[in-house]
Amino acid sequence: MAEGLLDDSGSGETMEKVGDMCFRNLLMRSFFQQSGRDKSLYLMHDSMHELSQFVSGEFCLRMEAGKQQKNPERVRHSSYLRESYDGSEKFDFLREAYNLRTFLPLNMSFEVEACYLTHKVLVHMLPTLKRLRVLSLSHYQITDLSDSIGNLRHLRYLDISYTAIKRISESVSTLVNLQTLVLSHCYHMNELPKNMGNLINLRHLENSGTSLKGMPMEMKKLKSLQTLSAFVVGKHYGSSIRELRDLFCLGGTLSILNLENVVDAMDAREANVKDKKNLDELVLKWKDNDNNIAVDSQNEASVLEHLQPHKKLKKLTIDCYSGSNFPDWLGEPSFTNMVFLHLSKCKNCPYLPPLGQLPNLKSLSVVHFDAVKRVGAEFYGNDSSSAKPFGSLETLMLEEMPEWEEWVPLRIQGEEFPCLQKLCIRKCPKLTRDLPCRLSSLRQLEISECRQLVVTLPTVPSICEVKLHECDNVVLESAFHLTSVSSLSASKIFNMTHLPGGQIATSSIQVGLQHLHSLVELHLCNCPRLKELPPILHMLTSLKRLEIRQCPSLYSLPEMGLPSMLERLEIGGCDILQSLPEGMTFNNAHLQELYIRNCSSLRTFPRVGSLKTLSISKCRKLEFPLPEEMAHNSYASLETFWMTNSCDSLRSFPLGFFTKLKYLNIWNCENLESLAIPEGLHHEDLTSLETLHICNCPNFVSFPQGGLPTPNLRFFRVFNCEKLKSLPHQLHTQLPSLEVMVLYKCPEVVSFPEGGLPPNLSFLEISYCNKLIACRTEWRLQRHPSLETFTIRGGFKEEDRLESFPEEGLLPSTLTSLRICNLPMKSLGKEGLRRLTSLKSLEIYSCPDIKSFPKDGLPICLSFLTINHCHRLKKGCQRDKGKEWHKIAHIPCIEIDDEVIVL
């Protein structure tokens, strides 16, 4: 549309509909393909993409590093991948692209904390591209737009969403050809241009997620507007809600916010919402009155009465309404297209509107109704005797109704909720009476924080998922009659001592438990009086996931074993549980994941040969199997192992027996002294291991004598091991794939092993390893051209202060990122920095003694400079004032104590 390719002159359709028809035609012809992962995304086949590139010739440019560029004068449309910082050199090619029409950054395939764009592009380059029609600056951390944006007279599409802009330049109001303005999620934006009414061709204004306090005057002039995400009613200035009156083309979703600022209800009538026939969704929102400030409830009722939408509306939300009753139009059967309705924080309404009369309503949520005590016939509607109420409803959510006491089911033939699939009742502490009992289509049921509700759950043949939280035990026991349930979750059932099927259960309930043949997941959490699981647990033949957490009275698991198909078992917070029976896995060959946490009395657990993931946390008394007990390799399939604050008796971890292990993480094991590979296993490489982390093990002193035969290890981290004196031998030969190495608080390590570091290391951090740092001239890092990122942290005493860092020849010239933290040094090394010809990012933290940069400045290749907690250096780096500013003025992006300067 912005390129003028959609001709609506002959069809009688809008440009948007013409474009939609064109897209669907291309989709039908397989030019595009719908993504299998996300139905809202569409892909292009590689062959079709290559054909498109060939046909577009020199007119379309995808800017890629190292790729030969086209003739800039012929380029019309450009795109590129947005990076952490996009400097001016990236766009040098476009300076001569005087005919450019599209400037489009694309999201990176991975997340970055923030993206910055040099001011040189914003201020100097973009204003020269006077034929631009599409301009996107989305996701850049820019705070303002230059007034020169007004020079782009042909601009039709402007996207500045997800930026830090607070207000838009008034010059935007001169862009009379602008059709689309995207401001979504500009959280700091509180004001729009005053003369926005001049944008008479504007068709789409997307402004959701902003902090606007009102709308500019003359919004009524924007008669072509089809999308207006939010109309914010101002308190003392800006457009009145009346300005919506003549915007008949509005469609999609319209949110009218801050309705408490409508003083005269007749203004709401003048808004003429009822005649906006293209609207699909309407959101009406007042500001939350948490402070219970006196409001004019009668005026709010009148305002809502006059904001009646058209009969074909599909979705409606009413939020923070303070009136004491709802208008008659809400719930009228004539709203035949209404499929979604959300009512929230209508605290003064004692009754629910007759929503059962909406014939096609599929989703209804009622949240935070403080005054409702009874739900009955008024909810179903006056015509409920002659027609089935809620005939199409599939999802019903009733939440935070603190005074609700009674739900009176409707006494009619048939069902009041014939299509209901999901029912959630949450935080209704006074609810005591019946629930609807005829729910033949129900598949999901959740009852949470309804302690006084003592009812038997309805017998439903199709139900699959039941969640019960802070309910009476009677409610839980009735759930075991639901033989079709596949997922059952019970938490904070305070009066439950046994599961049905245990010692006090009746025979009928035991039969019910035995016949839960469809149960796949069982979650039991925060049940403080639960003592044991029933011995017939193994009869749940479909159970694949069992979770037991925060059940401090549980003292045993059934000796009969686990269900034969169980794949995942989680046990946590069971303080008096002493053992997991050896026979509990007797009939199970499918258990792949075992998580044991916060079981302070647990001493033993069974050997499980099928395990792929094992996580043990805060089980200090647990005894880990010794090497002689593992002759048959009980963990032959284990791939991931986490051990945290556990196994105090373990002195040496038998690494050699875990031949399939990919990820090993050992944290806070106070008595662990070493990793061991028995002599007979030294000839076998641990080819699967990719990650090894040993952290906070104060007595850890050694790795295996022959080194770590882990040719595929990529991540190696040793953190806070105070007694460790040496790293694994033969690092350079046994760890050829290592990419990331972190040494943190290992004060006794003096040097790297003979032969140096692995050849493919790209990330190295050395922090608080003072003896190792003192011998840095022996590191020979310049021999590692693969090293790109290096971090060093000190912690030296005053008498060990360094003269400078980095010294000449210490670091390789290929380094792109250098972080220096807490080093007591007088200055940065002039020659050491000068040789870093690839350096893009330099970060200096907590180096209070540094006063200045080298006389010749910092490397010309730098794109980022970060200075934090360096008060002497900060003073000299004041923009255009400090003595050191001229040495860093060439760096495009500078951050000083969290203040970002983009040049």
N, C-alpha and C positions, 0 to 999 in steps of 0.2 A: 504493500500500500504506500509506504513512504517513498518508494522508487517510482510511483506513478504508473505501475504496470497493471493495475486493476481498473478496468473501464466499467463504470456502472451506468453509463448514459443510456444504453439501449435496453438493458435487462429489467429496469425498474427495481432492482435489488441494491442493497447497500454495498459499498466496497468490501466490507467485512464478509458479507455473505458470498459475494463473488469469489473472494479469496478462499473461503472455506470450501466452496464447491471445487475450485481448482485443486486444492490440496487433496480433497477426497478422491478426485479423479486420478491424481498422481499416485495416491495410495492404492487405488484399485488396480492400477497398471504396474504395481510393484516398483515404482520409482522410489517410494519410501516403504519401510517395513516397521510395524509396531514392535517395540522392545518387549522381550519376554519377561524382563525383570520389573520394568516400570511401564505400565500401560499408558502413562501420560507422555512417554518419550517415543521418538521415532528414529529409525536408523536408515542408513543408505548402504546397500550392498557394495562391496569393494569394486566390483566391475562397473556398477552404475556410477560410483564416485569417480573412477578413472575417466569414464566417458564424459561426465560433467566437467571435469577439469580440462579435458581436451577441447570440448565445445566452448567453454568460457574463455579459453585462450589467455591473452594477456590482460583481460579485463578484471579478473579476480585474482587476488594475491593472498596466500596464507603465509604470513611471515614466520620463518623458521630459521634458527641459528645455523649458519654454515650452508644454507641453501642459496643457490644462485638466484638473484632477484631479476624481475622483468623490467621492461621499459617503464619508468615511473609515470611518464606522460600518458600512457595508455591505461594505467590501472584505474579502475572505477570503484572496486570494492575490496577492502582489506580486513583481515581478521588475524588474531594472534592469541597465544596462550598468555594469560596474565601471570606475572611472577611476583615474588615478594617485593621487588623494586624494579620498576621499568624506567630506566634512564633514557636520556635524549638520544644516545647513540643507537638505541634499538629502533628508533624511528627516523634515522637520518635519510633512509631511502624515500620516505614519504614527503620530504621537504619539497621535492620537485613534482609531486603527484597533484598537480593543480586541478585536475579534473576528478579528484577523489569524491565519491558520494557516500561511502560507508566506512565508518571507523568502529570496529566491533571487537572488543576484547572478549575472550572466552574463559570460562572457569577452568582452573587447573584440575588435573585428575586426582590430586590429593589436597588436603586442607592446609592452609597456611594461616598463621595468626592474624596477619594484616598485610595488605597490599598497598604500595605507594607508587605514585606517578609523579615524575619530575614536573616542577612548575614551568620548566622551559617548554614542555609540550602544551600545557594548559594556556600559557600566556603568549607564547611566541609562535608555535607551530599551528595549532588548531585554528586560530583566527585567520590564518592565511588560506585555509582550505575552504574557500568561499562557496564551493559547489556542494558542500556536504549536505546530505539529506538524512543520514542516519548517524547518530553519535551516541555511543554508550561509554560511560565512565563508571559503571556499576562496580561496587565492591572496593573501589579505591578509597584510601583514607584521606580524601580531600575535604577541606573545610569551607571552601567557597568557590564560586564560579566567577571568572573574570568578566568584567563588563563587556569585554570584546566578544562575548558569546552572541551579543546582539548583531554582530557583523555577518553571522551565518544566516542570511536572509532566506535561503532555500531549505533550511532545516525543517524536517517534518517529524522526526522521531528523536527524542532526547531521553536517555535513561541515566539517572544518577542515583538509583536505588542502592541501599546498603552503603551509603557514604556517610561522612561526618559533617555534612553541610548543615548549617543552622538556618540559613535563609538564602533564598535564591535572588540573584541580581535582578534588579528592576528591568534590565535590558532584555530579559527573557520575554517580557511583555510585548516587545517589538517584533517577535518572531511570528508574524501573522500567518505563515504557512504551516505552523506547527500543528500536527494532528495527534501526536501521542506524547505525553509527559509522564514518565515513570519516577515516582518519588518513594516507592514502597520501602519501609524499614529504614528511613532516614530518621533515626530515633531522636536526634538533636534538633530537628527542624521544627520550629515553632511559628513560622510565619511564611505566607506565600506573597508573591509580588502584588502590590496594591492595584496595579492596572491590568490584572489578569483578564479582565473582561474584554480586553482588546484581542485576545486569541480566539477570534470568531470561528476559526477552522478547527479548533481543538475538538477531538472526538473521544479521546481516552485520557482520563486523569486518574492515575493509580497512586493513591496517597495513604494507604493503610500502613499502620505501624509507625506513624510520626507522632510528634508532640504538639501538633497544631492547636492553637487556642481559639481559633475562629477561621472563617473564610473571608477572603477579600470582597470588597463591594463589587457590585455589578456582575455577579456570577450569572445572573439571569440572561446576560448577553450570549452565553456559551450554548446557543440553541442546537448546535450540532453534537453536543456532548452525549456519548453513548455509554461511557464508563465513568463513574464517579465512585471510587471505593468508599470514601468517607466524607460526609458533610458535617463539619464541626460547628455547632451553634455557639457563637461567641457571647460573652457576658456583657461586655460594655462596648464592643465595636464589631465591625465587619458585617457580613451579609446576614440578614435575618433569614429564618427558615422559609420565609415567603419567596425568597429568590429561587426556590426549586420549582415554582409554579409553572414556568414556561419551558422547562427542560423535559419535553415530552419524549425525547429519544432515549432517555436513560434506560439501560438494560443491565443484565447480569446481576451483580450484588451491590446494593446501596446500604451503607451504614450511616444512620443519623445519630450523632453523638452529642453528649452534654445537653440533653433535652430539658434538664432542670433550668436552663437559661431561657427557655421559652416562657416569657412572662404573660403574654396574651395568647390564650388558646386559639383564638381566631387566626393567628399567624400560622398555626399548624394546619388549619383548614385551608388557608390560602396556598399552602405548599402543594396541594392538589396531588397527593401521593396516589390517590385512587385511580387517576387517569394515566399513570405511568405503566402502560400495558406491557412493556418489554422487560420489566423487572422480573427476575427469577427468585431473588432472595432479598429480604428486607431485615435489617438489624436496627432495632430501636433501643437506645441505651441512655440511661440517666447516670450521673456520677454516683458512685457508691457512697451511701450516707452512713459510714461506720461510726461517726461521732454523734449520731442521733440528733442532728440539727433539725429544728422544726421545719417542715415542708408543707406546702399547700397541696394536700392530697387531692382536693377537689379539682384544682387546676391541672394536676398531672393526669387525672382521670379524663378530663376534657381534652387534653392534648392527645392522649392515646386514642380517644374516640374519633378525633378528626384525622388521625394518621392511618385510617383504614386503607389497606392496599386493594389492588384489583383482584378479582375472583380467581385468576389463573396463577397466582403466586405459588411457588413451589416450596420455599423455605422461609420461616419466620423465627426471629429471636427477639425476645423482650427481656431486658436486663435492668435490674435495680429500679423497677417501677414501684412508687410509693403510694399509689392509689389504693383504696380499700375495696374496689371491685373492678372487674374487667368489662369492657364494652360488649354490647350484644353481638357485634360482628365476629368476635373471636369464638370460633367453634361453629359458625354457621355451616350447614351442609353444602351451601353453594360454593365453598372453597374446594372445588373438586380436584384441583391439582396439588393441594398441599400434601407434601410427603414428609416434611421435617419441621418440628416445632420444639423450640427450647425456651423455657420460662425459668428465669433465675433471679433470686433475691427480690422477689415481690413480697416483702415482709409483712405488709398490712392486709393482704387478702385472706379472709377466713375460709374461702371456698375456692375450689378449682373450677375453671370454666368448663362448659359442656363439650369437651374435646372428643368424646366418643362419636359425635355426629359427623366428624370429618371423614368422609367415606374412603379416602385413599391415603390417609396418614400412615406412614411406615415407621417413623422414629419420633419418640416423644421423651423429653427429659424435663423433669420438674425438680428444681434445686433451690434450697434455702427459702422455703415458705414457712415463716416463723409462726403464723397465726392459724394455720390449718390444724383442726383437731379431728376432723372426720372426712373421709372420702366415701361418697356413696352415689346415689342416683344422679345428683347434680353433675357429677363427673362424666357419667355415661351419656347424659343428654335426655331431653324431654321426650324424644321420639324413640327411646331405647326399647319400648315395649313392642313397637312395630318393625323395627329394623335392628340387626345385630350391631351393637356398638363396637367401635374399634375393629371394624371388619377387615382392615388391611394392616393393622399395627403389627410390626415385627420386633421392635425394640422399645422397652419401657424402662426409664431410669427415674427413680424416686429417691432423692437424696436430701439430707440435712433438713429434716422437718421435725424440729425438737418437740413440738406439742401434739404431733399426730398420734392419736390413740387407737383409731378404729378404721378398718377398711371393710365396708359393707358390700359383699358381693351382690351382684344384680341377680334377682330371682326371675330368670327368663328361661324359656326353652332353648336349648343349644348353649353355645358358649359366648361369653362377652369378649373374649380375646381369641378368636379362632385361628389367627395366623401368628400369634406372638411366639417369637423364637428366643428372645433374650429379655430377662426380667432382673433388674438390679434394685435392691432396697438397701440404702446405706444411711447410717447415722440418724435413725429414727428411734430414739431410746425409749419412748413411751408407747410404741405400737404393741398392742397385746392381742388384738382380735384376728379374725380369719384372714386367710389369703384366698384369692380365686382358686378354685379346685379343678376347674375344667380347662386345662391348658394343653390340648392335644398336640400342638405344634412346638411346644417349648423345648429348646435345646441347651440353653444356658441359664443358670439361676445363681444369683449372688445375693446373700443376705449378710450385711455387715453392721456391727455395732447396734444391734436391736436386741438387747439383753432380756427385755420383758416379753418378747415374742415367743410364746410356747405353743407351737402348732406342729401338726404333722404335715410334712411336705406333700403336695399333691402327687399322686401316682401318675407319671407321665411316660408313655412308652418310648418317646423319641429323645428324651433328655440325654445330653452328652457330658455337660460340664456343670459341676456344683461347687460353689465357693461359699464357705460359712466362716464368718469372723465375728468373735464376741457374741455368740449366740448360746441359747440353752442347749443342754445335752439332748433333750427330747427332739429338737430339730435335727441334730446330727444323726441320732439313731434312726430317724425316719428316712434319712438319705440312703441307708443301706438296703432299703427295699427297692431302690431304683436300679433295676438290673441292667438297664441300657447305658448307665453312666460310664464314661471313659476317663474322666478327670474329676477327682474329688479332693478338695482342699479344705482343711479344718484348722483354724487358728484361734487362739485365745478362747478355747472352750473350757472355762475354769472349773466346772463341776464334773468333768469327765475323768474317770479313773481307769477305765478299760475301754478298748474298742469293742463294738459288738462282735461277739465271737469269743470274748474273754471270759473270765470267771463269773461275772455277774450277769452276763447276757442271757436272754431267754433263748430257748431252742429255735423259735421262729426267726429271730434276728440272726442266729448263727447260720440258719439255712440261707437267709438273705445274703450274708457275707460270702458264703461259699458260691453263691450263684452270680457274683459280680464278674461274670466272664468277660465283660467288655472293658473292665477297668484297666487303663493304660498308665495313668499317673495318680499317685496318692501322696498328698502333702499334709503332714501333721506338724504344726508349729505353735509354740507358746501355749502348750497344754500342761500346766504345772503339776497337775495331779495324776497324769497318765503314768501308770506303773509298768505296764507290759503290753506287748502286742499279742494278738491271739495266735495260738499254735497252728491254726488253719490258714495262716497267711500264705503259705506256699501253694494253696489251692487257687490263688488268683492267677490263673494261667496266662492272662494277657498283660499282666503288669510289667511295664518296662522302666518306670521311674518311681523311686520311693524316696521321699524326703522326710526326715524327722529332725526338727530343730527346736531348741529351747524347751525341752521336756525334762526338767531337772529331777523328776521322781522316777524316770524310766530306769529300771535296773537290769533288764535283760531283753534279748531278742530271741525269737523262737528257735529251739534246737532243731526243729524239723527242716530248717533250711529256708532259703529265699525262693520266691517264685521262679520257675524255670526259665522265663524269658526276660527277667530283669536285666536291664542294661546300665542303669545309673542308680547309685545309692549315695545319699547324703545324710550324714549323722552329725549333729552339732548341738552344743549346749546341753548335753546329757551328763550332768556332773557326777552321778553315782554309777554310771555304766562302767563296768570293769573289763569286760571282754566282749568281743564279737565271736560267737561260737564257731569253732572250726568246721562244724557240719552245716553251717548256714548256707554255704555255697555248694553243698554236695550235689544237688540236682541242677546246678546252674553252670552253663558253659558260655553264657552270653554277657556276663557282667564286664563292662568296659570302663566305667568311670566310678571311682570311689572317693568320696570327700568326707574327711573326718575332722571336725573342728570343735574346739572348746570342750573336750571331754577329759576333764582333769584327772579322773580316776582310771581311765582306760589303760590297760597294760598290754593286751594282745589283740591281734586281728589276724584273720586267716590268710593263707597264701592263695592268691587268685591268679591262675595262669593266663586268663583271658583279658586281664586289665590292660587298658591303653593309657588311662589317666589316673594318677593317684595323687591326692592332695591331703597332707596332714598338717594341721595347724593347732597350736596351743594344747598339745597332748604330751606334757612333759614326762609322764610316767610310762608312756608307750615304749615298749622294747622292740627295737628294730631287729629283724632277723640277722644273725651273724653269718659270715661267709660259709662256715661249715654247715649251717642249716640250709644253705641255698644251693646244695649240690645239684638239685634237679632244676635249678633256674626257675623259681616260682614266678618270675616276672619277665618271662621271655618275650612278651608282647608289649611291655610298657614303653610308651613314647613320651609322656609328660609326667614329671614328678616335681611336686612342690612340697617342701618341708619347712615349716615355720614354727619357732618356739616349741619344739617338740623333741622327743627322744633324748632325754638328758643322759641316758646311759650310753649313747652312741659316741664312740671315740673316733672310729674310722669308717668312712662311708665306702662300701664295696662297689665302686663304680664299674669294675670290670665285668660284673655279672649282668649289667643292664645294657645288653648289646644292641637293643632296638631303640634306646632312649634318644629323643630329639631335643628335649628341653629339660634342663635340670636347674632348679632354683632352690637354694638352701639359705634360709634366713633365720637369724637369731637363735642358732643352736649353740648354746654356751660352751658345751664340752667337746664339740667336734674338733678334732685335731688334724685330720688328714683325709684325703681321697686316696683310695687304694685300688691297685690292679694286681691281683695275685700273680705270682711268677709264671704259672702255667698259662695265663691268658695274655701275657705281654705281646705275643706274636699276633694277636687279633686286634685289628684297628676297630675303634668305636666309630664306625663310618656314618652312623645315623645322627650323632650328636651335633646340633646346630647352635644351641644356646647354653651357656654355663654361667650362672650367677651364684656367687658365694658372698653373703652380706651379713654383717654384724655377728661374726663368729669370733669372739675375742681370743679363743685358744687355738684357732686354726694356725698350723705351722708349716704344713707341707703338702705338695702335690705328689703324685706317684713318682718313684725314683727314676723311672725310664722316660718321664715326660707324659704328655697327653697325646696318645695316638688318635687324634680326632681330625682327620683330613678335611671334614666338611663343617667344622666349627666356624660360625660367622660372628657370634657375639660372645664376648668374654668380659665379665665384670667381677671385680673383687672389691668389696666395700667394707671398710671398718674392720679389718682383721689385723689387730695390733701386734700380734706375735709373728706374723708371716715374714720370713726373711728373704725368700727367693721365689721367683716365678717358675713355671714349669720349664724344664730343660728342652732344648731343641725347638724353641718356638718357631724359628724361621723355616724348619723343615716339616715339623709335625702338624702345623696349623697353616697350611698354604692358602686356605679360603677365608681366614679371619679378616673381617672388615671393621669391626668395632671393638675397641679395647678400653676399659675404664678401670683405673686404679685410684681408689679413694680411701684416704686415711689408712694407709699401710706404712707406718712410720719406720719400720725396720727393713724394708726393702731398699737395697743399696744400688742395685744395677739391674740392667736387663741381662738375660742369659747370653752366653757366648754364641755368637752368630747373629745376634740382633733380633729385630722384630720380624713378624711375618711379612712376606713381600706384597700382599694385596691389602694391607691395612689402609683404610681411608679415614677413620675417625679414631683419635687418641685423646684421652683425658687423663691427666695426672694431677691429683688433688690431695694436698696435705700429706704428701710423701716427701718429707723434707730431706731425708738422706738421699733419696733418688734424685731429687731436683738439684741437690748440691753437686751431684756427679753428672750434670746434664751435658757437659762437653764430651762425654763418652757415649752419648745416645746414638750419634751418627744418623740422625733422622734425615739428613740431606740425601742419604742413599735410598730413600723411600719415595719415589715420585708419585706413588698412588695416594699418599697422604694428602687429604684435602682440608680436614677440620682438626684443629688442635686446641685443647683447653688446658690451662695450667692454673692451679690455685695454690697459694702459699700457706702461711701460718707460722712464719719464721719469728724467732725472737729478734729484738731490736739489734742485738750485736751481730746477727747473721744477715743484716740487710744487704740486698744486692745493689751493685752500682747501676746496672742497666739490664734490660731484657727486651728482646732476644739478642744474644750475641751473634756476631758475624758467623755465618755458616752453620748455625744451629738447626734451622728449619729449612725444609725443601722449598724451592722456588714455586712448586706447584700448589702450595697451600692457598686455599681460597677463603678460609675462615679461621680467625685467631681470637681466642678469648683469654684475657689475663685478669685474674681475680685475686684480690687480697695478697698481693706481692709487695713486701716492703722494699721498694726500690726507688732510686732517685730519679731515674729517667728511662725513657724508651731507647732501645739500642738503635742508633742511627744506621749502621751498616747492616745489622740484622734485618731491619725493616726494609731497607732499600732493595735488598735482593729478593723480596717477596713480590715478584712481578705479576703474580696471578691473584693477589689478595683482593677479595671483594668486601669482606666484612671484618671489622676490628672492634672488639668489645673490651672495655676497660672498667672493671668494677673494684671498688674499695681499695684504691691505691692512693692514699691521702698524701704521700710524699711527692708525687709527680707534680711539678709546677708548669712544665712546658713540653712541647713536642720538639723533635729534632729540628735544627736550624733550617734544614732543607725541606721540612714539612713531611707529610705522610705520602705513601705510594700513590701515584696518580691514578692507579687502577681501582682505588677504593670506591665502593658504592654506598656502604653503610659504615657509620661510626657511632658507637654507643659509649657514653660516659656516665657512670652512675657512682655516686658516693665518692667522688674525687673532688673535694671542695676547692682545693687550690687550682686544679686544672680547670674546673668549671668556671671560675672567675675570669680566667683569661680567654674563655671560649664564648663570651657574650657576642651575639651576632652584631657585626659591623662595629663593635666597640672594643672587645677584648684584644689583648696583645697577641693572642694565639689565633685569632679568627682568620687571618690571612693565610695561615698554614692549612686550614681545613675547609676554606670557602669553596674549594673545587669539588668537595664530596657532596653528592646529590641529596643524601638522606642522613641526617644527624639527629641522634636522640641524646638529650642531656637530662638526666634525672626525670625520665618519663615524659619530657616535653620534646615533641618531634618537630624538627625543622626540615622541610622539603624544599630543595632549591631547583 
